[in-house]
């Protein structure tokens, strides 16, 4: 009995569940059918309207996806390269304050390990890593750079096979000291071999340091998906690399393999080694090297991400216009649905789903577009990262798994935000609104006043946030201030536009403008809720363009002044390989001496630039012959003191070079170094050197735009006395000629003095200035791309707004047609509105764009990179750009004009 009851009860529950699922299915089907009637039929008839919104979202997502993919790929490839080259390395010993260190520390490490238990389970691997530039002969037989850098890794080939996991295709055979190692043998990747048609036994040429070196392929290893970072890496014996690069006795790092020991034992050995190695050397993990680079790249990556978000902000206006137009054209339909009982909640869901569908399609297309343009965008981004941060080319661009989903979510969220006001607009539609035109209401005027108050508050907050110091080495306050300016300007636009149009109406009546011009102003004013969105979106895009152009123009103007002041020599000489990356190439003492004795030369100034670190942050330490440097250099110091006074004082106090000297040695530092470390004139800081701690006193802070990492310049004698590596070498040589000597003629004579096998780049002052400015323009090429995308999206928004204005006032146009308006008059009327919206948008963009430029220059730029850049208004750009904006307004009138001919007729008067 109980079992029968239980079975019956269970059967009843199953039946109820089945009915519930069936009802849910029927309800969902009805909902989708109603949604199809409401949305699909509308967009099916007007595909282009939804298509423009989709295009706007697609462009924004494409920029966001490609930018972040490029920066992530460059950093990840560097990190993978560090890990793959490190192999089983547990710790690495590396100089904190120089790219190379003396190999004498190996004896201390061996002695310490031999005195410790379990040392039979440890391995020590000295490494010398130097970048080389691949070259080839052109059709005329002249040497030409391929622009590709090969990182040559010198290792102990007899003790390194088990340390690195190399998948050999053709494994090299090392037979001992009489092996072909002495001939410059090297093992390269199969990808590099295939690219240059190399095989075992063939040779190729590279520029290594200052010399042209021939390398012979004795082995080829495979490069697969997991080790793409090894594509541009070559392995050779450390003795071979030291010989061909003239770096005998020097190492890049010492890798310690404690992987078979327990963690406690590893840390004990690390502590023992810390106690015996020189203070200028540090023991760290390979991962820490990657983390340090990540900190360096972070500001650059965040700045690009912030700029790419602005294109999505403009795209949100496009979504708003699309949905707002859809609501406008379906007012009668919406009123009918509301009359038949469609709830406000369901109507809201319908419109939000329309927005999400547009956002979904646009985001998916944006991901597809972004993946297609990624190689182009990635190349531009990676070039900057290679030159400034990593020193390593990015060979492939692979976005992380989370990035497409993140971009998809951001695209959908943008669409959701853009749908907010159209939803509110649709919810206010009543059945009676189906038979009367939409007019300006007091509620809309009141809402404009409220938005204006919020906008004013945001602008005040922008000032406060711009005064905040950086947080976690990032200008967080600056980012918030920039957002507040754009948001505040957007919210103030309706109120400002209303006042401007009211003023134009009065002026047009007094100066007796043509009727079509006055009517155009009235139509724009009558459709204020449409016009405000178009002007706001155009304002945001143009404000971005104006602010970036002001930043770049101001920066370029400062760089030009700096070039004229700092690059005073007549001829500049570097190793040819140094034109690719700052860390590549050194001039030997012999080469400098050979080039410094031409009768036309007044004086020669060799300069050594080495990568150092202070407080864990990298910078460049410059070692200069201060007597020559002080005589010719003309630096601009932030405290206003004359260059000659500062440099002569620095020279005078540097002469007594004694290691036991108690007083700090003088130095001059660049503004970025001063900003990052909060150092000013009179402050002191210390650097760990091979022969002790070098205490330095800041004699002056000078403006410099050579590197955002910063510079500290000391006397070469001080650098040499404290055991600086490669103290007799130079990274560049500046030559000052006697009066009336022609630099090009002297360069031709000097080329004949170059020692055999040495390949140098010699440039006149003018040629170097042009090259520096060319690099500057390439660095900012990516920002021009973002400007163009944002401007394109804003033009689409103006097009949408004009279309909405026409649909909004189709009864007016029908009346004018009925009264005899010609096609030419109609064209002038529509174009007048397009041009008017463009001019108003440009005027407001100038105001808020210059405010945004001030934040970019005085907050974001200063806190991210440490450069002081005086603001220069780009009047020439503003003058030419307004012509483009006017042209865009005319072009944006084409589609509305076509729509006016297609949809406006006297039938629109049937309700009048």
C-alpha positions in Angstrom: 0.0 0.0 0.0 2.7 2.4 1.0 4.8 1.4 -2.0 1.8 2.1 -4.3 1.3 5.5 -2.7 4.9 6.3 -3.0 5.0 5.3 -6.7 1.8 7.4 -7.3 3.3 10.4 -5.5 6.5 10.1 -7.5 4.5 9.8 -10.7 2.6 13.0 -9.8 5.9 14.9 -9.2 7.3 13.7 -12.5 4.1 14.8 -14.3 4.2 18.3 -12.6 7.9 18.6 -13.5 7.2 17.7 -17.1 4.3 20.2 -17.3 6.6 22.9 -15.8 9.3 22.3 -18.4 6.7 22.3 -21.1 5.2 25.6 -19.9 8.7 27.1 -19.6 9.4 26.0 -23.2 6.2 27.4 -24.5 6.8 30.7 -22.6 10.4 30.9 -24.0 9.1 30.2 -27.5 6.5 32.9 -27.2 9.1 35.3 -25.9 11.5 34.6 -28.7 8.6 34.9 -31.3 7.6 38.2 -29.9 11.3 39.4 -29.8 11.6 38.4 -33.4 8.5 40.4 -34.3 9.8 43.4 -32.3 13.5 43.4 -33.3 14.3 41.1 -36.2 11.9 42.6 -38.7 13.1 46.1 -38.0 16.8 45.4 -38.4 16.1 43.1 -41.4 14.7 46.2 -43.3 17.5 48.5 -42.1 20.6 46.4 -42.0 22.9 49.3 -42.4 21.7 50.9 -39.2 22.6 48.0 -37.1 25.7 47.5 -39.3 27.2 50.8 -38.3 26.8 50.1 -34.6 28.4 46.7 -35.1 31.2 48.3 -37.1 31.9 50.8 -34.2 32.0 48.0 -31.6 34.2 45.9 -33.9 36.7 48.7 -34.4 36.9 49.4 -30.7 37.3 45.7 -29.7 39.9 45.2 -32.5 42.1 48.0 -31.2 41.7 46.7 -27.6 42.5 43.1 -28.7 45.4 43.8 -31.0 47.1 46.2 -28.6 47.0 44.0 -25.6 47.9 40.9 -27.6 51.0 42.6 -28.9 52.2 43.8 -25.4 51.4 40.4 -23.8 53.1 38.4 -26.6 56.3 40.5 -26.4 56.5 40.1 -22.6 55.5 36.4 -22.6 58.1 35.6 -25.3 60.8 37.3 -23.3 59.7 35.4 -20.2 59.6 32.1 -22.0 63.0 32.8 -23.5 64.4 33.5 -20.0 62.9 30.3 -18.7 63.9 28.1 -21.6 67.4 29.4 -21.8 67.8 29.0 -18.1 66.9 25.3 -18.3 67.2 23.7 -14.8 68.7 26.9 -13.3 67.7 27.5 -9.7 69.5 30.7 -9.1 71.6 33.0 -11.2 74.5 35.3 -10.1 74.4 38.5 -12.1 75.7 42.0 -11.8 73.2 44.5 -10.5 75.0 47.4 -12.1 76.4 46.3 -15.4 75.5 44.0 -18.3 78.8 42.0 -17.8 80.8 41.0 -14.8 84.3 39.6 -14.3 84.6 35.8 -14.2 87.0 35.8 -11.2 83.9 35.4 -9.0 83.7 31.8 -10.3 86.6 30.8 -7.9 84.7 32.1 -4.9 81.6 30.2 -5.9 83.5 27.0 -6.5 85.3 27.3 -3.1 82.1 27.9 -1.2 80.3 25.0 -2.8 83.2 22.6 -2.2 83.2 23.5 1.5 79.5 22.7 1.7 77.8 19.2 1.9 75.9 17.7 -1.0 77.9 19.7 -3.6 78.0 16.7 -5.8 74.4 17.5 -6.6 75.1 21.0 -7.8 76.2 22.4 -11.1 77.7 25.8 -12.0 77.2 27.1 -15.5 79.0 30.3 -16.6 77.2 32.2 -19.5 78.1 35.0 -21.8 75.1 36.4 -23.8 75.6 39.0 -26.4 73.2 40.3 -29.1 74.4 40.3 -32.7 72.9 41.8 -35.8 72.4 39.5 -38.8 73.8 41.0 -42.0 73.9 40.1 -45.7 75.4 41.5 -48.9 73.1 43.3 -51.3 73.1 43.2 -55.1 76.0 45.6 -55.3 78.0 43.6 -52.7 77.7 46.2 -50.0 77.0 45.1 -46.4 73.3 45.5 -45.4 71.6 44.9 -42.1 68.6 42.5 -42.0 67.3 44.2 -38.9 67.2 40.9 -37.1 69.0 40.4 -33.8 70.5 37.0 -32.9 71.1 36.5 -29.2 74.4 34.5 -29.1 74.7 32.4 -26.0 78.2 31.3 -25.0 78.1 28.3 -22.6 80.4 25.6 -21.4 79.6 23.1 -24.1 81.2 20.2 -22.2 79.0 20.6 -19.2 75.8 22.1 -20.6 74.1 19.3 -22.5 71.9 18.1 -19.6 71.3 21.6 -18.2 69.2 22.9 -21.1 66.4 21.0 -22.7 67.3 21.4 -26.4 65.6 19.3 -29.0 68.4 18.7 -31.5 67.7 18.2 -35.2 71.4 17.9 -36.0 73.3 17.7 -32.7 76.8 19.3 -32.7 79.7 17.0 -31.8 82.4 18.5 -29.6 85.6 16.5 -29.5 87.7 18.7 -27.3 90.0 21.7 -27.5 90.9 20.9 -31.1 87.3 20.9 -32.3 86.0 23.4 -34.8 85.0 25.7 -31.9 87.9 28.0 -32.7 86.5 28.7 -36.1 83.4 30.5 -34.7 81.1 27.5 -34.6 77.5 28.0 -33.5 74.3 26.0 -33.2 71.1 27.8 -34.5 67.4 27.0 -34.7 65.8 25.3 -37.6 63.5 28.3 -38.1 66.5 30.6 -38.6 68.3 28.1 -40.8 65.2 27.8 -43.0 64.8 31.6 -43.1 68.4 32.2 -44.4 68.9 28.9 -46.2 71.6 27.6 -43.8 72.6 24.1 -43.0 75.3 22.3 -41.1 78.7 23.4 -42.5 77.4 26.7 -44.0 78.5 30.1 -42.7 76.8 33.5 -42.2 77.9 36.9 -41.0 76.9 39.0 -38.0 77.9 42.3 -36.5 79.1 41.5 -33.0 80.2 44.4 -30.9 82.0 46.5 -33.5 83.2 43.7 -35.7 81.9 41.7 -38.6 82.2 38.1 -37.6 81.7 34.9 -39.6 79.9 32.1 -37.8 79.8 28.5 -38.9 76.8 26.3 -38.4 77.7 23.1 -36.6 74.3 22.2 -35.2 70.6 22.8 -35.7 67.9 22.5 -33.0 64.2 22.3 -33.4 61.9 25.2 -32.6 58.3 24.2 -31.8 55.3 25.8 -30.3 56.6 25.5 -26.7 60.0 27.1 -27.4 59.4 29.8 -30.0 61.5 32.1 -27.9 64.6 30.2 -29.0 64.0 31.1 -32.7 66.6 33.9 -32.6 69.0 32.3 -30.2 72.3 30.7 -31.1 74.5 28.5 -28.9 78.3 28.5 -29.0 81.2 27.8 -26.6 81.9 30.5 -24.2 85.6 30.7 -25.1 84.6 31.2 -28.8 82.3 34.0 -28.0 84.8 35.7 -25.7 87.4 35.5 -28.4 85.3 36.9 -31.3 83.7 39.6 -29.2 86.9 40.6 -27.3 85.3 40.1 -24.0 87.9 37.8 -22.4 87.4 37.3 -18.7 83.8 38.6 -18.8 80.5 36.9 -18.2 76.8 37.9 -18.4 75.8 35.6 -15.5 76.5 32.4 -13.7 73.7 29.9 -13.5 73.4 27.7 -10.4 71.6 24.4 -10.7 70.5 23.2 -7.3 67.3 21.5 -8.7 68.1 18.1 -7.1 68.4 19.6 -3.6 65.6 20.3 -1.2 64.4 23.9 -0.9 65.9 24.3 2.6 69.3 23.2 1.3 69.0 25.4 -1.8 68.3 28.5 0.4 71.3 27.6 2.7 73.7 27.5 -0.2 72.3 30.8 -1.5 73.0 32.4 1.9 76.5 31.0 1.9 77.2 32.4 -1.6 75.6 35.8 -0.7 78.3 36.2 2.0 81.2 35.7 -0.4 80.3 37.2 -3.7 81.0 41.0 -4.3 78.3 43.4 -3.3 77.7 44.5 -6.9 76.5 41.0 -7.7 73.1 39.6 -6.8 71.7 36.1 -6.6 68.2 35.8 -7.9 65.9 33.4 -9.8 65.4 33.7 -13.5 61.7 34.5 -12.8 62.8 37.6 -10.9 64.4 38.9 -14.1 61.1 38.5 -15.9 59.2 40.2 -13.1 61.5 43.2 -13.2 60.9 43.6 -16.9 57.1 43.3 -16.3 57.3 46.2 -13.9 59.1 48.2 -16.6 56.6 47.4 -19.3 53.6 47.9 -17.1 53.3 51.7 -17.5 53.6 51.4 -21.3 51.0 48.6 -21.4 48.5 50.4 -19.2 48.8 53.6 -21.2 48.0 51.8 -24.4 45.1 50.0 -22.8 43.7 53.3 -21.5 43.9 54.9 -25.0 42.3 51.8 -26.6 39.4 52.1 -24.1 38.5 55.6 -25.4 37.6 54.1 -28.8 35.1 51.9 -27.0 33.7 55.0 -25.2 33.0 56.5 -28.6 31.5 53.2 -29.8 29.0 53.4 -26.9 27.6 56.6 -28.4 27.1 54.7 -31.6 25.1 52.0 -29.9 23.1 54.7 -28.2 22.3 56.4 -31.5 21.4 53.1 -33.1 19.0 52.0 -30.4 17.7 55.6 -30.0 16.9 55.7 -33.7 15.3 52.2 -33.5 13.0 53.5 -30.7 12.2 56.6 -32.7 11.2 54.7 -35.8 9.1 52.2 -33.8 7.3 54.7 -31.5 3.9 53.8 -33.0 4.7 50.1 -32.7 6.0 50.4 -29.2 2.9 52.4 -28.2 0.7 49.7 -29.7 2.5 46.9 -27.8 2.1 48.9 -24.6 -1.6 49.3 -25.3 -1.9 45.5 -25.8 -0.3 44.9 -22.4 3.5 44.6 -23.0 5.1 45.3 -19.6 7.8 47.8 -19.1 10.2 45.1 -17.9 9.7 43.0 -21.1 10.2 46.1 -23.3 13.4 46.9 -21.4 14.6 43.4 -21.9 13.9 43.5 -25.6 15.9 46.6 -26.2 18.8 45.4 -24.0 18.8 42.2 -25.9 19.1 44.2 -29.1 22.1 46.0 -27.7 23.7 42.8 -26.5 23.1 41.1 -29.9 24.7 44.1 -31.7 27.6 44.0 -29.1 28.0 40.3 -29.5 28.3 40.4 -33.3 30.5 43.5 -33.2 32.8 42.0 -30.6 33.1 38.7 -32.5 33.9 40.7 -35.7 36.3 42.9 -33.7 38.2 39.8 -32.5 38.4 38.5 -36.0 39.6 41.9 -37.3 42.0 42.3 -34.4 43.6 38.9 -35.1 44.0 39.9 -38.8 45.7 43.3 -38.0 47.6 41.9 -35.0 50.9 41.3 -37.0 50.9 44.9 -38.2 49.9 46.4 -34.8 52.1 43.9 -33.0 55.1 44.9 -35.1 54.7 48.6 -34.2 54.3 47.8 -30.5 57.0 45.2 -30.3 59.5 47.5 -32.1 59.1 50.0 -29.3 59.3 47.4 -26.6 62.4 45.9 -28.2 64.2 49.3 -28.5 63.3 50.5 -25.0 62.7 47.5 -22.8 63.3 43.9 -23.8 66.1 44.2 -26.5 64.5 41.1 -28.1 62.3 40.9 -31.2 58.9 39.4 -31.0 58.7 36.6 -33.6 55.0 35.6 -33.1 51.9 37.1 -31.5 49.7 34.8 -29.5 47.0 36.3 -27.3 46.4 34.7 -23.9 43.4 32.5 -23.5 41.6 35.0 -21.3 42.0 38.0 -23.6 39.3 37.2 -26.2 36.8 36.5 -23.4 37.8 39.8 -21.7 37.4 41.8 -24.9 34.1 40.0 -25.6 32.8 41.0 -22.2 34.0 44.6 -22.6 32.3 44.8 -25.9 29.0 43.5 -24.5 29.3 45.8 -21.4 29.9 48.8 -23.7 26.7 47.9 -25.6 24.8 47.5 -22.4 25.9 50.9 -21.2 25.0 52.4 -24.6 21.5 51.0 -24.3 20.6 52.6 -21.0 19.2 55.9 -22.2 17.3 54.4 -25.2 15.6 52.0 -22.7 14.5 54.9 -20.6 13.3 56.7 -23.7 11.3 53.7 -24.8 9.7 53.3 -21.3 8.4 56.9 -21.5 6.4 56.2 -24.7 2.7 56.1 -24.2 0.0 54.9 -26.7 -1.0 58.5 -27.4 2.6 59.3 -28.5 2.0 57.2 -31.6 0.0 60.0 -33.2 2.0 63.1 -32.2 5.4 64.2 -33.0 8.2 64.1 -30.5 8.8 67.6 -29.1 11.2 69.1 -26.5 9.8 68.8 -23.0 10.5 70.6 -19.8 11.6 67.2 -18.4 14.4 67.0 -21.0 15.5 70.6 -20.2 15.5 69.8 -16.5 17.6 66.6 -17.2 20.1 68.7 -19.1 20.6 71.0 -16.1 21.1 68.0 -13.8 23.6 66.4 -16.1 25.5 69.7 -16.4 25.8 69.9 -12.6 27.2 66.4 -12.5 29.6 67.2 -15.3 30.9 70.3 -13.5 31.5 68.2 -10.4 33.5 65.7 -12.4 35.7 68.4 -13.9 36.4 69.7 -10.4 37.3 66.1 -9.3 39.6 65.8 -12.4 41.7 68.7 -10.9 41.9 66.9 -7.6 42.8 63.5 -9.0 45.5 65.0 -11.3 47.3 66.3 -8.2 47.7 62.8 -6.7 51.1 61.1 -6.7 51.7 57.9 -8.6 50.4 54.6 -7.0 52.4 51.4 -7.5 54.5 53.4 -10.1 51.4 54.1 -12.2 49.7 57.5 -12.6 46.3 56.1 -11.4 45.1 59.6 -10.5 45.9 60.8 -14.0 43.9 58.0 -15.6 40.9 58.9 -13.3 41.3 62.6 -14.1 41.3 61.9 -17.9 38.1 59.8 -17.5 36.5 62.6 -15.4 37.3 65.2 -18.1 35.8 63.1 -20.9 32.7 62.1 -18.8 32.3 65.7 -17.5 32.6 67.1 -21.0 30.0 64.6 -22.2 27.5 65.5 -19.5 28.0 69.2 -20.0 27.6 68.9 -23.8 23.7 69.0 -23.9 23.6 72.2 -21.8 26.4 73.9 -23.6 24.9 72.9 -27.0 21.5 74.3 -26.0 23.1 77.7 -25.1 25.1 77.8 -28.3 22.2 77.0 -30.5 20.1 79.6 -28.7 22.8 82.1 -29.4 23.1 81.1 -33.0 19.3 81.5 -33.5 19.5 85.1 -32.2 22.6 85.9 -34.3 21.1 84.3 -37.5 18.0 86.5 -37.1 20.0 89.6 -36.8 22.4 89.0 -39.7 19.6 87.7 -41.9 21.2 84.4 -42.9 19.6 82.4 -45.7 16.4 80.6 -44.8 17.9 77.2 -45.2 20.7 78.1 -42.8 18.3 79.4 -40.1 16.0 76.4 -40.6 19.0 74.0 -40.2 19.8 75.6 -36.9 16.2 75.2 -35.8 16.0 71.6 -36.8 19.2 70.8 -34.9 17.8 72.7 -31.9 14.5 70.9 -32.2 16.2 67.5 -32.1 18.4 68.4 -29.1 18.2 64.9 -27.6 19.7 63.6 -30.9 22.1 66.4 -31.6 23.6 66.3 -28.1 24.7 62.7 -28.5 26.3 63.3 -31.9 28.2 66.4 -30.7 29.2 64.5 -27.5 30.6 61.5 -29.4 32.4 63.8 -31.9 33.7 65.8 -29.0 35.1 62.7 -27.3 36.8 61.5 -30.4 38.2 64.9 -31.4 39.2 65.7 -27.9 41.3 62.4 -28.0 42.8 63.4 -31.3 43.6 67.0 -30.2 45.0 65.9 -26.9 47.3 63.2 -28.4 48.4 65.6 -31.2 49.1 68.2 -28.6 51.1 65.7 -26.5 53.0 64.4 -29.5 53.6 67.9 -31.0 54.7 69.3 -27.6 57.0 66.3 -27.1 58.4 66.5 -30.6 59.1 70.3 -30.1 60.9 69.5 -26.8 62.9 66.7 -28.5 63.9 69.0 -31.3 65.1 71.7 -28.8 67.0 68.9 -26.9 68.6 67.7 -30.1 69.9 71.2 -31.0 71.2 71.7 -27.5 72.6 68.2 -26.7 73.8 66.9 -30.1 76.5 69.5 -30.6 79.2 67.3 -32.2 79.8 67.4 -36.0 80.2 63.6 -36.4 78.8 60.7 -34.4 80.2 57.2 -34.6 78.8 54.0 -33.2 79.1 50.3 -34.1 76.8 49.5 -36.9 75.0 47.0 -34.7 74.2 49.7 -32.1 71.6 51.2 -34.5 69.2 48.4 -33.5 69.3 48.3 -29.8 71.0 50.4 -27.1 72.8 47.4 -25.5 74.4 46.2 -28.8 77.9 47.1 -29.7 81.1 48.6 -28.2 83.9 50.6 -29.7 87.3 49.3 -28.6 90.0 51.7 -27.4 92.0 50.9 -30.5 89.2 51.9 -32.8 88.6 55.2 -30.9 92.3 56.0 -31.1 92.4 55.3 -34.8 89.5 57.7 -35.5 90.6 60.5 -33.2 93.7 61.8 -35.0 92.4 63.2 -38.3 93.9 66.8 -38.8 90.3 68.1 -39.2 89.3 67.0 -35.7 89.4 69.6 -32.9 88.5 67.2 -30.1 87.1 63.7 -29.6 84.6 62.7 -26.9 84.2 58.9 -26.4 81.2 58.0 -24.2 80.5 54.7 -22.4 76.8 53.8 -21.6 76.2 50.8 -19.4 72.9 49.4 -18.1 72.8 49.7 -14.3 70.1 49.4 -11.6 69.3 51.5 -8.6 66.6 50.5 -6.1 65.8 47.6 -8.4 64.9 49.9 -11.3 67.1 50.0 -14.4 68.9 53.1 -15.7 71.9 54.0 -17.8 75.2 55.0 -16.2 77.3 57.1 -18.5 81.1 57.3 -18.2 82.4 60.4 -20.0 85.8 62.2 -20.4 84.5 65.2 -18.5 87.2 67.6 -19.7 86.0 67.3 -23.3 82.4 66.9 -22.2 82.4 70.0 -20.2 84.0 72.0 -23.0 81.5 71.2 -25.7 78.2 69.9 -24.1 75.4 72.3 -23.6 72.8 70.8 -21.3 69.7 72.5 -19.9 69.4 72.1 -16.2 66.1 72.1 -14.4 67.3 74.5 -11.7 68.4 77.1 -14.3 72.1 77.0 -13.7 74.4 77.4 -16.7 75.6 74.2 -18.3 79.3 75.2 -18.2 79.2 76.0 -14.5 77.7 72.6 -13.5 79.9 70.6 -15.8 83.1 72.4 -14.8 82.3 72.0 -11.1 81.6 68.3 -11.7 84.9 68.0 -13.6 86.9 69.8 -10.8 85.5 67.6 -8.0 86.0 64.4 -10.0 89.8 64.7 -10.4 91.0 63.4 -7.0 90.1 59.8 -7.8 90.8 57.9 -4.6 89.1 54.7 -3.4 89.4 55.8 0.2 87.9 59.2 -0.4 85.1 59.9 2.0 83.4 62.7 0.1 80.9 61.5 -2.6 81.9 61.9 -6.2 79.9 64.3 -8.3 77.4 63.2 -11.0 74.7 64.8 -13.1 71.5 63.0 -13.6 68.6 63.2 -16.1 65.2 64.3 -15.3 63.6 60.8 -15.6 66.1 59.4 -13.1 65.5 62.3 -10.8 61.7 61.9 -11.0 61.7 58.1 -10.5 64.0 58.2 -7.5 63.0 61.6 -6.0 66.5 62.9 -6.2 67.4 66.6 -6.6 70.5 68.8 -6.7 72.6 68.2 -3.6 71.1 64.7 -2.8 73.4 61.6 -2.6 72.9 58.0 -3.6 75.2 54.9 -3.9 76.0 52.2 -6.4 77.6 48.9 -5.7 80.7 48.5 -7.9 83.2 45.7 -8.2 85.8 47.6 -6.1 83.5 49.0 -3.5 80.5 51.2 -3.0 80.5 54.4 -5.2 78.9 57.3 -3.3 77.6 60.0 -5.7 76.3 63.5 -5.1 73.9 65.1 -7.6 75.4 68.3 -9.0 72.6 69.0 -11.3 69.4 67.6 -13.0 69.3 68.1 -16.8 66.5 67.7 -19.3 66.9 64.6 -21.4 64.7 62.6 -23.8 67.1 59.9 -24.8 65.5 57.3 -22.5 62.7 57.1 -20.0 64.9 54.8 -17.8 67.1 57.8 -16.9 70.8 58.6 -16.9 73.6 59.3 -14.4 76.8 60.6 -15.9 80.2 60.4 -14.0 83.8 60.8 -14.9 85.3 57.9 -16.8 88.2 57.9 -14.3 85.9 57.3 -11.4 84.1 54.5 -13.3 87.5 52.8 -14.0 88.8 53.2 -10.5 85.8 51.4 -9.0 86.3 48.5 -11.3 83.7 49.2 -13.9 83.6 46.5 -16.6 84.8 47.4 -20.2 86.0 50.8 -18.8 88.3 51.3 -21.8 85.6 50.7 -24.4 82.9 53.2 -25.6 79.4 52.9 -26.9 79.8 56.1 -29.1 82.3 58.6 -30.2 81.5 62.3 -30.8 83.9 64.3 -33.0 84.1 68.1 -33.0 85.7 69.5 -36.1 87.7 72.6 -36.7 85.9 75.6 -38.3 85.0 75.3 -42.0 85.5 71.6 -42.1 82.9 69.6 -44.1 81.6 66.6 -42.0 80.9 64.4 -45.1 84.4 64.9 -46.4 85.9 64.0 -43.0 83.6 60.9 -42.8 85.0 59.7 -46.1 88.5 60.0 -44.8 87.6 58.3 -41.5 86.1 55.3 -43.3 89.6 54.6 -44.6 91.0 54.6 -41.1 88.6 52.0 -39.7 90.5 48.9 -38.6 90.0 45.8 -40.6 86.9 43.8 -39.8 85.3 46.7 -37.9 81.9 48.0 -39.2 80.8 51.4 -38.0 77.9 53.8 -38.5 79.2 57.3 -39.1 76.6 60.1 -39.2 76.8 63.8 -39.5 75.0 66.0 -37.0 72.2 66.6 -39.5 71.8 63.0 -40.4 71.6 61.9 -36.7 69.0 64.5 -36.0 66.8 63.3 -38.8 67.3 59.7 -37.6 66.3 60.5 -34.1 63.1 62.3 -35.2 62.3 59.4 -37.6 62.5 57.0 -34.6 60.3 59.4 -32.6 57.7 59.4 -35.3 57.7 55.6 -35.6 57.3 55.2 -31.9 54.1 57.3 -31.9 52.7 55.7 -35.1 50.4 53.5 -33.0 48.7 56.5 -31.4 47.9 57.9 -34.8 46.1 54.6 -35.5 43.9 55.0 -32.4 43.2 58.6 -33.3 41.9 57.5 -36.8 39.8 54.7 -35.4 38.1 56.9 -32.8 37.5 59.6 -35.4 36.0 57.1 -37.8 33.6 55.9 -35.2 32.6 59.4 -34.3 31.8 60.2 -38.0 29.5 57.2 -38.0 27.8 58.6 -34.9 27.2 62.0 -36.7 25.8 60.0 -39.6 23.4 58.2 -37.2 22.4 61.5 -35.6 21.6 63.2 -38.8 19.5 60.2 -39.9 17.7 60.4 -36.5 17.1 64.1 -36.9 15.5 63.6 -40.3 13.3 60.8 -39.1 12.4 62.9 -36.1 11.4 65.8 -38.3 10.0 64.0 -41.3 6.7 65.8 -41.0 8.6 69.1 -41.3 10.4 67.9 -44.4 7.1 66.6 -45.8 5.5 70.0 -45.2 8.5 71.8 -46.9 8.2 69.4 -49.9 4.5 70.2 -50.1 5.4 73.9 -50.1 7.8 73.5 -52.9 11.3 72.8 -51.4 13.6 71.7 -54.3 16.2 69.0 -54.1 19.0 71.5 -54.1 17.4 73.3 -51.1 17.0 70.0 -49.3 20.6 69.1 -49.9 21.8 72.4 -48.5 19.5 72.0 -45.5 20.8 68.5 -44.6 24.5 69.5 -45.2 24.0 72.6 -43.1 23.0 70.4 -40.2 26.0 68.0 -40.7 28.5 70.9 -40.9 26.8 72.6 -37.9 27.1 69.5 -35.7 30.7 69.0 -36.8 31.7 72.6 -36.0 30.0 72.5 -32.6 31.6 69.2 -31.8 35.0 70.5 -32.8 34.6 73.7 -30.7 33.8 71.7 -27.6 36.5 69.2 -28.4 39.1 72.0 -28.4 38.1 73.0 -24.9 38.1 69.5 -23.4 40.9 68.3 -25.6 43.3 70.9 -24.3 42.2 70.0 -20.7 42.9 66.3 -21.5 46.3 67.3 -23.1 47.3 69.0 -19.9 46.6 65.8 -17.9 48.5 63.7 -20.5 51.5 66.0 -20.5 51.8 67.1 -16.9 50.5 64.0 -15.1 50.5 60.8 -17.2 53.7 61.6 -19.1 55.5 63.0 -16.1 54.6 60.2 -13.7 55.0 57.4 -16.2 58.3 58.4 -17.9 59.6 61.3 -15.9 59.8 63.8 -18.8 58.9 67.5 -18.5 57.3 68.7 -21.7 56.0 72.3 -22.0 52.6 72.4 -23.7 52.6 73.6 -27.3 49.3 74.3 -29.0 49.3 72.7 -32.4 47.7 75.5 -34.3 48.7 74.2 -37.7 47.1 70.8 -36.9 43.9 72.5 -35.6 43.6 74.6 -38.7 43.9 71.7 -41.1 41.9 69.3 -38.9 38.9 71.5 -39.0 38.8 71.2 -42.8 38.8 67.4 -42.3 36.0 67.7 -39.8 33.9 69.9 -42.1 34.5 67.4 -44.9 33.4 64.6 -42.6 30.2 66.5 -41.8 29.5 66.8 -45.5 30.1 63.1 -46.1 28.0 62.2 -43.2 25.1 63.9 -44.9 25.1 61.6 -47.9 23.1 58.7 -46.3 20.6 61.0 -44.5 20.1 62.8 -47.9 19.3 59.4 -49.5 17.0 58.5 -46.7 15.2 61.9 -47.0 14.4 61.1 -50.6 13.3 57.6 -49.9 11.2 58.0 -46.7 9.9 61.5 -46.6 6.7 62.2 -48.5 3.4 64.0 -48.1 2.0 60.8 -46.6 3.8 61.9 -43.5 1.2 64.7 -43.1 -1.7 62.3 -42.6 -1.8 63.0 -38.9 -1.6 66.8 -39.3 
